[in-house]
């Protein structure tokens, strides 16, 4: 389980890095970084990527919780009487 969460974290960070490298955040922002002061531009961009990160990690945690519930259900189920 921890290996899957670590993998999801690495994939998420790699995707965010790739999107940042290709300039997706510049397309999503209202102004270019040169037009706006860095103090005003930075936080909105950071919040955007932080929200993407939280959504992906929440999805991974939800999938892990569903797997745990299925395992717990199977463990608590009584074996059929033959």
C-alpha distances in whole Angstrom, upper triangle without the diagonal:
4,5,5,6,9,10,11,12,14,15,17,18,20,21,23,24,26,27,29,30,32,33,31,32,35,36,34,36,40,41,41,40,43,45,43,43,39,39,39,37,34,33,33,31,28,28,27,25,23,23,22,19,18,18,16,13,14,14,10,10,12,10,7,10,12,9,9,13,14,12,14,17,17,17,20,22,25,26,29,32,34
4,5,5,6,8,10,10,12,14,15,16,18,20,21,22,24,26,27,28,30,31,30,30,34,35,33,35,38,39,39,38,41,43,41,40,37,36,37,35,32,30,31,29,26,26,26,23,21,22,21,17,17,18,15,12,14,14,11,10,13,12,10,12,15,13,13,16,17,16,18,21,21,21,23,26,29,30,33,36,38
4,5,5,6,9,10,10,12,14,15,16,18,20,21,22,24,26,27,28,30,29,29,33,34,32,34,38,39,38,37,41,42,41,40,37,37,37,35,32,31,31,29,27,27,26,23,22,23,21,18,18,19,16,13,16,15,12,12,15,14,11,15,16,14,15,18,19,18,20,23,22,22,25,27,30,31,34,37,38
4,5,5,6,9,10,10,12,14,15,16,18,20,21,22,24,25,27,28,27,27,31,32,30,32,36,37,37,36,39,41,39,39,36,36,36,34,31,30,30,28,25,25,24,21,20,20,18,16,16,16,13,11,13,12,8,10,12,10,9,12,14,12,13,17,17,16,19,21,21,22,25,26,29,30,33,36,38
4,5,5,6,9,10,10,12,14,15,16,18,20,21,22,24,26,27,25,25,29,30,28,30,33,35,34,33,37,38,37,36,33,33,33,31,28,27,27,25,22,22,21,18,17,17,16,13,13,13,10,8,10,10,7,8,11,10,8,12,14,13,14,17,18,18,19,22,23,23,25,27,31,32,34,38,40
4,5,5,6,9,10,11,12,14,15,16,18,20,21,22,24,26,25,25,28,29,28,30,33,34,33,32,36,37,36,35,32,32,32,30,27,26,26,24,22,22,22,18,17,18,16,13,14,15,12,10,13,13,10,11,15,14,12,15,18,16,17,20,21,21,23,25,26,26,29,31,34,35,37,41,42
4,5,5,6,8,10,10,12,14,15,16,18,20,21,22,24,23,24,27,28,27,29,33,34,33,32,35,37,36,36,32,33,33,30,27,27,27,24,22,22,22,18,18,19,16,13,15,15,12,11,14,13,10,12,15,13,13,16,18,16,18,21,21,21,24,26,26,27,29,31,34,35,37,41,42
4,5,5,6,9,10,10,12,14,15,16,18,20,21,22,21,21,25,25,24,26,30,31,31,30,33,35,33,34,30,31,31,28,25,24,24,22,20,20,19,15,15,15,13,10,11,11,8,7,10,10,7,10,12,11,11,15,16,15,17,20,21,21,23,25,26,27,29,31,34,35,37,41,42
4,6,5,6,9,10,11,12,14,15,16,18,20,21,20,20,23,24,23,25,28,29,29,27,31,33,31,31,28,28,28,26,23,22,22,19,17,17,17,13,12,14,12,8,10,11,8,7,11,11,9,11,14,14,14,16,18,18,19,22,23,23,25,28,28,29,31,33,37,38,40,44,45
4,5,5,6,9,10,10,12,14,15,16,18,20,19,20,23,24,23,25,29,29,28,27,30,32,31,31,28,28,29,26,23,23,23,20,18,19,18,14,14,16,14,11,13,14,11,11,14,14,12,14,17,17,16,20,21,21,22,25,26,26,28,30,31,31,34,36,39,40,42,46,47
4,6,5,6,9,10,10,12,14,15,16,18,17,18,22,22,21,24,27,28,27,26,30,32,31,31,28,29,29,26,23,23,23,20,18,19,17,14,14,15,12,10,13,13,10,10,14,13,11,14,17,16,16,20,21,20,22,25,25,26,28,30,30,32,34,35,39,39,42,45,47
4,5,5,6,9,10,11,12,14,15,17,15,15,19,20,19,21,24,25,25,24,27,29,28,28,25,26,25,23,20,20,19,16,15,15,14,10,11,12,9,7,10,10,7,8,12,11,11,13,16,15,16,19,20,21,22,25,26,26,28,30,31,32,34,36,39,40,43,46,48
4,5,5,6,9,10,10,12,14,15,15,15,18,19,18,20,24,24,23,22,25,27,26,26,23,23,24,21,18,18,18,15,13,15,13,10,10,12,10,8,11,12,10,11,14,15,14,16,19,19,19,22,24,24,25,28,29,29,31,33,34,35,37,39,42,43,46,49,51
4,5,5,6,9,10,10,12,14,14,15,18,19,19,21,24,25,23,22,26,28,27,27,24,25,26,22,20,20,20,17,16,17,16,12,14,15,12,11,14,15,12,13,17,17,16,18,21,20,21,24,25,25,27,30,30,31,33,35,35,36,39,40,44,44,47,50,52
4,5,5,6,8,10,11,12,11,12,16,16,16,18,22,23,21,21,25,26,26,26,23,25,25,21,19,20,19,15,15,16,14,10,13,14,10,10,13,13,11,13,16,15,15,18,20,20,21,24,25,25,27,29,30,31,33,35,35,37,39,40,44,44,46,50,52
4,5,5,6,8,10,11,10,10,13,14,14,15,19,20,19,18,22,23,22,23,20,21,21,18,15,16,15,12,11,13,10,7,10,11,8,8,12,12,11,13,16,16,16,19,21,21,22,25,26,26,28,30,31,32,34,36,37,38,40,42,45,46,49,52,54
4,5,5,6,9,10,10,11,13,15,15,17,20,20,18,17,21,23,22,22,19,21,21,18,16,17,17,13,12,15,13,10,12,14,12,11,15,16,14,16,19,19,19,22,24,24,25,27,29,29,31,33,34,35,37,39,40,41,43,45,48,49,51,55,56
4,5,5,6,9,9,11,13,14,15,17,20,20,19,18,21,23,23,24,21,23,23,20,18,19,19,15,15,17,15,12,15,16,13,13,17,17,15,18,21,20,20,23,25,25,26,29,30,30,32,34,35,36,38,40,40,42,44,45,49,49,51,55,56
4,5,5,6,5,7,10,11,11,13,17,17,16,16,19,21,21,22,20,21,21,17,16,17,16,12,13,15,12,10,13,14,11,13,16,16,15,17,20,20,20,23,25,25,26,29,30,30,32,34,35,36,38,40,41,42,44,46,49,50,52,56,57
4,5,5,6,6,8,10,11,12,16,15,14,13,16,18,18,19,16,18,18,14,13,15,14,10,11,13,11,9,13,14,12,13,17,17,16,19,21,22,22,25,26,27,28,30,32,32,34,36,37,38,40,42,43,44,46,48,51,52,54,58,60
4,5,8,9,10,12,14,15,18,17,15,14,17,19,20,21,18,20,21,17,16,18,17,14,14,17,15,13,16,18,16,16,20,21,19,21,24,24,24,27,29,29,30,33,34,34,36,39,39,40,42,44,45,46,48,50,53,54,56,60,61
4,6,9,9,10,12,14,17,16,14,15,17,19,20,22,19,22,22,18,17,19,18,15,16,18,16,14,18,19,16,18,21,21,20,22,25,25,25,28,30,30,31,34,35,35,37,39,40,41,43,45,46,47,49,50,54,55,56,60,61
4,5,5,7,9,10,13,13,11,11,14,16,16,18,16,19,18,14,14,16,15,12,14,16,14,13,16,18,16,17,21,21,20,23,25,25,26,29,30,30,32,34,35,36,38,40,41,42,44,46,47,48,50,52,55,56,58,62,63
4,5,5,6,9,12,13,12,13,16,17,17,19,17,20,18,15,14,16,14,11,13,14,11,11,15,15,13,15,18,18,18,20,22,22,24,26,27,28,30,32,33,34,36,37,38,40,42,43,44,46,48,49,53,53,55,59,60
4,5,5,6,10,10,10,10,14,14,14,16,14,16,15,11,11,12,10,7,10,11,9,9,12,13,12,14,17,17,17,20,22,22,24,26,27,28,30,32,33,34,36,37,39,40,42,43,45,46,48,49,53,54,56,60,61
4,5,5,8,8,6,8,11,12,12,14,13,16,14,10,11,13,11,9,12,14,12,12,16,17,16,18,21,21,21,24,26,26,27,30,31,32,34,35,37,38,40,41,42,44,46,47,49,50,52,53,57,58,60,63,65
4,6,8,9,8,11,14,14,14,17,16,19,17,13,14,16,13,11,14,15,13,13,17,17,16,19,21,21,21,24,26,26,27,30,31,31,34,35,36,38,40,41,42,44,45,46,48,50,51,52,56,57,59,63,64
4,7,9,10,12,15,14,14,17,16,17,15,12,13,14,10,9,12,12,9,11,14,14,13,16,18,18,19,22,23,23,25,27,28,29,31,33,34,35,37,38,40,42,43,44,46,47,49,50,54,55,57,60,62
4,6,7,9,12,11,10,13,13,14,12,8,10,11,8,7,11,12,10,12,15,15,15,18,20,20,21,23,25,25,27,29,30,31,34,35,36,38,39,40,42,44,45,46,48,50,51,52,56,57,59,63,65
4,7,10,12,10,9,13,13,15,12,9,12,13,10,10,14,14,13,15,18,18,18,21,23,23,24,27,28,28,31,32,33,35,37,38,39,41,43,43,45,47,48,49,51,53,54,55,59,60,62,66,68
4,6,8,6,7,10,11,13,11,8,11,13,11,11,15,16,15,17,19,20,20,23,25,25,26,29,30,31,33,34,35,37,39,40,41,43,45,46,47,49,50,52,54,55,56,58,61,63,65,68,70
4,5,5,7,10,10,13,12,9,11,14,12,11,15,17,15,17,20,21,21,23,25,26,27,29,30,31,33,35,36,37,39,41,42,43,45,46,48,49,51,52,54,55,57,58,62,63,65,69,71
4,6,6,7,7,10,10,7,8,12,12,10,13,15,15,16,19,20,20,22,24,26,26,28,30,31,32,34,36,37,39,40,42,43,45,46,48,49,50,52,54,55,56,58,62,63,65,69,71
4,6,7,8,12,11,9,12,15,15,14,17,19,19,20,22,24,24,26,28,29,30,32,34,35,36,38,40,41,42,44,46,47,48,50,52,53,54,56,58,59,60,62,66,67,69,73,75
4,7,9,12,11,9,12,15,15,14,17,19,19,21,23,24,25,27,29,30,31,33,34,36,37,39,40,42,43,45,46,48,49,51,52,54,55,56,58,60,61,62,66,68,70,73,75
4,6,8,7,6,9,12,12,12,15,16,17,19,21,22,23,25,26,28,29,31,32,34,35,37,38,40,41,42,44,46,47,48,50,52,53,54,56,57,59,60,64,66,68,72,74
4,5,5,6,9,11,12,13,15,16,18,19,20,22,24,25,27,28,30,31,32,34,36,37,38,40,41,43,45,46,47,49,51,52,53,55,57,57,59,61,64,66,68,72,74
4,5,5,6,9,10,10,12,14,15,16,18,20,21,22,24,26,27,28,30,32,33,34,36,38,38,40,42,43,44,46,48,49,50,52,54,54,56,58,62,63,66,69,71
4,6,6,7,10,11,11,13,15,16,17,19,21,22,23,25,27,27,29,31,32,33,35,37,38,39,41,43,43,45,47,48,49,51,53,53,55,57,60,62,65,68,71
4,6,7,8,10,11,12,14,16,16,18,20,21,22,24,26,27,28,30,32,33,34,36,37,38,40,42,43,44,46,48,48,50,52,53,54,56,60,62,64,68,70
4,6,6,7,9,11,11,13,15,16,18,19,21,22,24,25,26,28,30,31,32,34,36,37,38,40,41,43,45,46,47,49,51,52,53,55,58,60,62,66,68
4,6,5,6,9,10,11,12,14,16,17,18,20,22,22,24,26,27,28,30,32,33,34,36,38,39,40,42,43,44,46,48,49,50,52,56,58,60,64,66
4,5,5,6,9,10,10,12,14,15,16,18,20,21,22,24,26,26,28,30,31,32,34,36,36,38,40,41,42,44,46,47,48,50,54,55,58,61,64
4,5,5,6,9,10,11,13,14,15,17,19,20,21,23,25,26,27,29,30,31,33,35,36,37,39,41,41,43,45,46,47,49,53,55,57,60,63
4,5,5,6,9,10,11,13,14,16,17,19,20,22,23,24,26,28,29,30,32,34,35,36,38,40,41,42,44,45,47,48,52,54,56,59,62
4,5,5,6,9,10,10,12,14,16,16,18,20,21,22,24,26,27,28,30,32,33,34,36,37,38,40,42,43,44,46,50,51,54,57,60
4,6,5,6,9,10,10,12,14,15,16,18,20,21,22,24,25,26,28,30,31,32,34,36,36,38,40,41,42,44,48,50,52,56,58
4,5,5,6,9,10,11,13,14,15,17,19,20,21,23,25,26,27,29,30,32,34,35,36,38,40,41,42,44,47,49,51,55,57
4,5,5,6,9,10,11,12,14,16,17,18,20,21,23,24,26,27,29,30,32,33,35,36,38,39,41,42,46,47,50,53,55
4,5,5,6,9,10,10,12,14,15,16,18,20,21,22,24,26,27,28,30,31,32,34,36,37,38,40,44,46,48,52,54
4,5,5,6,9,10,10,12,14,15,16,18,20,21,22,24,25,27,29,30,31,33,35,36,37,39,42,44,46,50,52
4,6,5,6,9,10,11,13,14,15,17,19,20,21,23,25,26,27,29,30,32,34,35,36,38,41,43,45,49,51
4,6,5,6,8,10,11,12,14,16,17,18,20,21,23,24,26,27,28,30,32,33,34,36,40,41,44,47,49
4,5,5,6,8,10,10,12,14,15,16,18,20,21,22,24,25,26,28,30,31,32,34,38,39,42,45,48
4,6,5,6,9,10,10,12,14,15,16,19,20,21,23,24,26,27,29,30,31,33,37,38,40,44,46
4,5,5,6,9,10,11,13,14,16,17,19,20,21,23,24,26,27,29,30,32,36,37,39,43,45
4,5,5,6,9,10,11,12,14,15,16,18,20,21,22,24,26,27,28,30,34,35,38,41,43
4,5,5,6,9,10,10,12,14,15,16,18,20,21,22,24,25,27,28,32,34,36,40,42
4,5,5,6,9,10,11,12,14,15,17,19,20,21,23,24,26,27,31,32,34,38,40
4,5,5,6,9,10,11,12,14,16,17,18,20,21,23,24,26,30,31,33,37,39
4,5,5,6,9,10,10,12,14,15,16,18,20,21,22,24,28,29,32,35,38
4,5,5,6,9,10,10,12,14,15,16,18,20,21,22,26,28,30,34,36
4,5,5,6,9,10,11,12,14,15,17,18,20,21,25,26,28,32,34
4,5,5,6,9,10,11,12,14,15,16,18,20,24,25,27,31,33
4,5,5,6,9,10,10,12,14,15,16,18,22,24,26,30,32
4,5,5,6,9,10,10,12,14,15,16,20,22,24,27,30
4,5,5,6,9,10,11,12,14,15,19,20,22,26,28
4,5,5,6,9,10,10,12,14,18,19,22,25,28
4,5,5,6,9,10,10,12,16,18,20,24,26
4,5,5,6,9,10,11,14,15,18,21,24
4,5,5,6,9,10,13,14,17,21,23
4,5,5,6,9,12,14,17,20,23
4,5,5,6,10,12,14,18,20
4,6,5,8,9,12,16,18
4,6,8,10,13,16,18
4,6,9,12,15,18
4,6,9,12,15
4,6,9,12
4,6,9
4,6
4
